[in-house]
Amino acid sequence: MGVANILRELLKIILGKPQKTETNVTSGRDSVVSKDMFIGRKQVNIQNIYYEVPPEMRKLIEKSEERVDEIVKKSKTSIETPKPRLKSDSEDYKQIVSLLKSERSQESKIRIRSIYHSSADRLAQLQAILVLADWFDASRDALEDIISLCDEGVRLAESLGMKRERAILIAHKGSFLSFKFSLQDMDTAFKIQIEKRINIYSMNELEAKEVSERIQKLDKDSEDCFIEAERTALELNSLEVLAYVYLMVGTAAGIRFNHLNHFGIPRAEFEKQLAKRALMAAKRIYEQMSDEIGAAYALHNMANVLRNFGPEDKEEAKILVKQVIKIAEKHNEQNLLGSANGLLKRIESGKIPKYTQGEKFEL
């Protein structure tokens, strides 16, 4: 058992059983951007220092509807000049595409990682990173590894001139940094509460300041990633990319709500509204594109975050996820169907896997 888990168990003994929260929110659909590229001594209270609502994220959500209107209008009035498509005929690339179309599994991810490390085909490497980012599993995959892969994918996309794929990976990185922020902030808060109870403090003022700055930087870096990804989508006039960015923004906000609400932080209310509005913006864009599967993924993520907001929201989540199941069955979208059925069982049973201890929900 890691240090973080030991701290949590100690806190349960000292404070009693905390309210259940879940930090694992499904990232979304397999992204398809280009046609050939599939896409959280002295006591020093450091809480609340970094809990102000990020100003740029406030602007993002306040203007999201306006930006969707703008890009939808452009998509109707302008004709995009066809561009040469980057395409690979290598066996490595073909293997990754074949694995992408199969059921998600740890074995498939291992094969994709091995292709990424061994391939000389940069397009195959980029495709591998896109799949691994989309298939990230918080209970089994290393967070630092996937953040590093996103950075490498951004460099590959830049070298290949693939702006859409670059924006998608930047959005993924924003989501992973936000998850890291939630984890580190939660563990720090648990530690502070334990030390306050037993009157033994491990951090002096300088150390507390360093911890605060490190966590605050994660929050800011995540915000910067989302803002840059959204800006790129708007520059490209790409409905696909903008929808995917808002899917990531909403999902990350749902995770932040869980951990901030657990500790009674006022910013949690903003994260709740951000999650709802961003996911609704993503759904609206997918509907504009006549992409029923994309809209269903947005609804799936909406249900996944709603269930943590309150009893009435939980009931709404049930209704939404049942709609998602019907759409997934209609299109034979097996990955979405499996995820939605699992989500419905979690909502109905109230059982939440202990992801930090490696548990998974069994369908």
TABELNOR-V368532 format. One record per helix or strand of 3 or more residues. SS is the DSSP state (h for helix, s for strand). FROM is the first residue (numbers start at 1). LEN is the number of residues. If there is no record, write none. Layout:
((SS | FROM | LEN) (SS | FROM | LEN))
This chain:
((h | 3 | 13) (h | 55 | 8) (h | 64 | 14) (h | 91 | 10) (h | 106 | 13) (h | 122 | 13) (h | 143 | 18) (h | 163 | 36) (h | 205 | 32) (h | 239 | 24) (h | 267 | 22) (h | 292 | 15) (h | 311 | 21) (h | 334 | 16) (h | 355 | 3))
